[in-house]
Amino acid sequence: MIALQQGQLTEARTALEEASREAPDNPYVWSSLAETYLRLEEPAKASTAAETAEKLAGKNQVIHQALGMFYFEYAQRLLRKQDFTQAANVLDGALRTHPKDPQLILALGVARYGQRRFDDAADRFLQVIQVDPTIEQPYIFLGRMLDQAGTHLDQITKAYGNWAVRNPKNAQAQMLLAKARLVNDPKDAEAETLLERSVSLDSSNWEAHYELGVLLAAKRDYRKAVTELSRASELDPKQPMPHYHLARVYDRLGEAELAKAEREAHQALISPIAPR
């Protein structure tokens, strides 16, 4: 254990394998071996060791907590490699014995999102919110897939509403509630107030300025739309969509040269870099 804590993985492996032979019924040994194998990039052995620890753990909450962390770390490694299917398989297995672990449920939602299984992803993110509504990541991920929310949109909007009420000074909560309401109704009367509140709470968030600009353009308040969309493009120059909407707004205002410049900026950001 000392070797493992100090990152001396080869030494830890040798000692823990010897311990597993001398005390094959000790779940602490197998749990530690699972972590060691994982850090040594031996996932098959890590999984076998974790399964052995699971069988021996009984009601030992310390072991179950350690294994929950192991499965989460294992899945994170797979997700970073974009091996979404294998990550989902690992997490499905882990959740059979850790069904209410919010981090495992969240990670499975990310894996399903990566597989483009949006309904399943939404189910998992909403489940995390039900288990622990203080975790912010599921709200953020749901905000990326509102166009694919389908039948989940009402549940998502309700979850955002509760989040925004509990956190009135959280700019992200206000913005995401506005986005969800606008997907349901592009003319939603409360959305503009929510977006203005979000901008006032955090003026550095490009997306809040962008959403507000698009909403103002739809209301034909073009000058204010220019202000918000320009601010969005200043805050994140790599985002193409503010330029796209700025071009449309400038067209409405009869400012052809500015519209042309914005269209060119938009095209430059969405075009693949030509090979040298």
C-alpha positions in Angstrom: 0.0 0.0 0.0 2.9 2.4 0.8 4.4 1.6 -2.6 1.0 2.2 -4.3 0.6 5.5 -2.6 4.0 6.6 -3.6 3.4 5.6 -7.2 5.9 2.7 -7.1 3.6 0.5 -9.1 5.9 -2.4 -10.0 6.8 -2.8 -6.3 3.2 -2.5 -5.3 2.1 -5.1 -7.8 4.7 -7.6 -6.6 3.8 -7.2 -2.9 0.0 -7.2 -3.5 0.2 -10.3 -5.7 2.1 -12.1 -2.9 -0.5 -10.9 -0.4 -3.3 -12.2 -2.7 -1.7 -15.6 -2.6 -1.3 -15.6 1.2 -4.7 -14.0 1.9 -6.9 -14.9 -1.1 -10.1 -14.0 0.8 -9.0 -10.4 1.7 -11.1 -7.9 -0.3 -8.7 -5.0 0.5 -5.9 -6.8 -1.3 -7.9 -7.4 -4.4 -9.3 -3.9 -4.4 -5.8 -2.5 -4.2 -4.6 -4.9 -6.9 -7.4 -3.6 -9.2 -6.2 0.0 -8.7 -2.6 -1.1 -9.3 -3.3 -3.0 -12.5 -5.4 -0.1 -13.8 -2.6 2.3 -13.3 -0.2 -0.1 -15.0 -2.5 -0.1 -18.0 -3.6 -3.7 -17.5 -7.4 -3.3 -17.7 -8.2 -7.0 -18.0 -6.4 -7.9 -14.8 -7.8 -4.8 -13.1 -11.4 -5.9 -14.0 -10.8 -9.5 -12.7 -9.3 -8.2 -9.4 -12.2 -5.8 -9.0 -14.7 -8.6 -9.5 -12.9 -10.7 -6.9 -13.0 -7.8 -4.4 -16.7 -7.3 -5.1 -17.5 -11.0 -4.4 -15.5 -10.9 -1.1 -16.7 -7.5 0.1 -20.1 -8.5 1.5 -21.5 -5.4 3.2 -18.1 -3.7 3.6 -18.8 -0.1 2.6 -15.1 0.9 2.6 -14.5 -1.7 -0.2 -17.6 -0.7 -2.1 -16.6 2.9 -2.0 -13.1 2.1 -3.2 -14.5 0.0 -6.0 -16.9 2.7 -7.0 -13.9 5.0 -7.4 -12.1 2.3 -9.3 -14.9 1.8 -11.8 -15.2 5.6 -12.2 -11.5 6.0 -12.9 -11.5 3.1 -15.3 -14.5 4.6 -17.2 -12.8 8.0 -17.3 -9.8 6.5 -19.0 -12.0 4.9 -21.6 -14.0 8.1 -22.2 -10.8 10.1 -22.7 -9.9 7.6 -25.4 -13.5 8.0 -26.8 -14.1 4.3 -26.4 -17.7 5.0 -25.4 -19.0 1.5 -25.9 -16.4 -0.2 -23.6 -16.9 2.6 -21.0 -20.7 2.0 -21.1 -20.1 -1.8 -20.6 -17.9 -1.1 -17.6 -20.3 1.3 -16.1 -23.4 -0.9 -16.7 -21.6 -3.7 -14.8 -20.5 -1.3 -12.0 -24.1 0.1 -11.6 -25.5 -3.4 -10.9 -23.7 -3.3 -7.6 -23.5 0.5 -7.1 -27.0 1.5 -8.5 -27.1 4.9 -6.8 -23.6 6.1 -7.2 -24.1 9.5 -8.9 -20.6 9.7 -10.4 -21.1 6.3 -12.1 -24.5 7.3 -13.4 -23.1 10.6 -14.7 -20.2 8.8 -16.5 -22.7 6.4 -18.1 -24.7 9.4 -19.3 -21.5 10.8 -20.9 -20.8 7.4 -22.5 -24.3 7.2 -24.0 -24.0 10.8 -25.2 -20.7 9.8 -26.9 -22.6 6.9 -28.5 -25.3 9.4 -29.7 -27.9 7.5 -27.7 -29.4 10.8 -26.6 -32.6 9.4 -24.9 -30.5 7.1 -22.8 -28.1 9.9 -22.0 -30.9 12.2 -20.9 -32.3 9.5 -18.7 -29.0 9.1 -16.9 -28.4 12.8 -16.5 -31.9 13.3 -15.1 -31.3 10.3 -12.8 -28.1 12.0 -11.4 -30.1 15.2 -10.7 -32.7 13.1 -8.8 -30.0 11.4 -6.7 -28.0 14.6 -6.1 -29.4 17.9 -7.5 -26.3 19.8 -6.3 -24.0 18.2 -9.0 -23.7 20.7 -11.9 -22.3 18.5 -14.7 -25.6 16.8 -15.7 -27.3 20.2 -16.1 -24.4 21.3 -18.4 -24.5 18.1 -20.5 -28.3 18.4 -20.9 -27.8 21.9 -22.1 -25.7 20.5 -25.0 -28.4 18.2 -26.2 -31.6 20.3 -25.9 -32.3 19.9 -29.6 -32.3 16.1 -29.1 -34.2 16.2 -25.8 -37.5 14.9 -27.4 -39.9 13.7 -24.8 -37.5 14.6 -22.0 -37.8 18.4 -22.6 -40.5 19.0 -20.0 -38.5 17.1 -17.3 -35.3 18.9 -18.2 -37.1 22.3 -18.1 -38.5 21.5 -14.7 -35.1 20.4 -13.4 -33.6 23.7 -14.7 -36.4 25.6 -13.0 -35.7 24.0 -9.7 -32.0 24.5 -10.1 -32.5 28.2 -10.9 -34.8 28.8 -8.0 -32.3 27.1 -5.6 -29.4 29.1 -7.1 -30.7 32.6 -8.0 -27.1 33.9 -8.4 -25.9 31.1 -10.6 -25.6 32.6 -14.1 -25.4 29.2 -15.8 -28.7 28.0 -14.2 -30.5 31.1 -15.4 -29.2 30.8 -19.0 -29.9 27.0 -19.3 -33.5 27.5 -18.0 -33.9 30.2 -20.7 -32.5 27.9 -23.4 -34.8 25.1 -22.4 -37.9 27.4 -22.4 -36.9 28.7 -25.8 -36.7 25.2 -27.3 -40.2 24.6 -26.1 -41.4 28.1 -27.2 -39.2 30.4 -29.3 -41.4 33.3 -28.1 -41.2 32.5 -24.4 -41.8 35.7 -22.5 -39.6 34.9 -19.5 -36.6 33.8 -21.5 -35.3 37.4 -22.1 -35.5 38.2 -18.4 -33.6 35.1 -17.5 -30.9 35.8 -20.1 -30.5 39.4 -19.0 -30.1 38.1 -15.4 -27.5 35.6 -16.5 -25.5 38.3 -18.3 -25.7 40.6 -15.2 -24.5 37.7 -13.0 -21.6 36.7 -15.3 -20.8 39.1 -18.2 -18.0 36.9 -19.4 -20.2 34.0 -20.6 -20.2 34.3 -24.4 -23.2 31.9 -24.7 -25.5 34.0 -22.6 -24.8 37.0 -24.8 -25.2 34.9 -27.9 -28.6 33.5 -26.8 -29.8 37.0 -25.8 -28.7 38.4 -29.1 -30.5 35.7 -31.1 -33.6 36.3 -29.0 -33.4 40.1 -29.6 -33.0 39.6 -33.3 -36.1 37.4 -33.4 -37.9 40.3 -31.7 -36.5 42.7 -34.4 -34.6 44.6 -31.7 -31.7 44.7 -34.1 -29.4 47.3 -32.5 -29.4 45.6 -29.1 -29.0 42.2 -30.9 -25.8 43.6 -32.5 -24.5 44.6 -29.1 -25.0 41.2 -27.6 -23.8 39.1 -30.6 -20.7 41.3 -31.0 -19.9 40.8 -27.3 -20.4 37.0 -27.7 -17.9 37.0 -30.6 -15.4 39.1 -28.7 -15.6 36.7 -25.7 -15.0 33.6 -27.8 -13.6 34.5 -31.2 -13.6 30.8 -32.2 -17.4 30.5 -32.2 -18.9 30.7 -35.7 -22.6 31.2 -34.8 -22.4 34.8 -33.5 -21.0 35.8 -36.8 -23.7 34.0 -38.7 -26.4 35.8 -36.8 -24.6 39.1 -36.9 -24.6 38.8 -40.7 -28.3 38.3 -40.8 -28.9 41.3 -38.4 -26.7 43.6 -40.5 -28.7 42.5 -43.6 -31.9 43.6 -41.8 -30.3 46.9 -40.9 -29.2 47.5 -44.5 -25.5 47.5 -43.6 -24.2 45.3 -46.5 -20.5 45.7 -45.9 -20.7 44.7 -42.2 -22.9 41.8 -43.2 -20.4 40.6 -45.8 -17.6 40.8 -43.2 -19.5 38.7 -40.8 -20.4 36.1 -43.4 -16.7 35.8 -44.3 -15.8 35.5 -40.6 -18.4 32.7 -40.2 -17.2 30.9 -43.3 -13.5 31.1 -42.2 -14.4 29.4 -38.8 -16.5 26.6 -40.3 -14.3 25.8 -43.3 -11.7 23.0 -42.8 -8.1 24.2 -42.9 -6.7 23.6 -46.4 -3.8 21.1 -46.5 -0.4 22.6 -47.2 
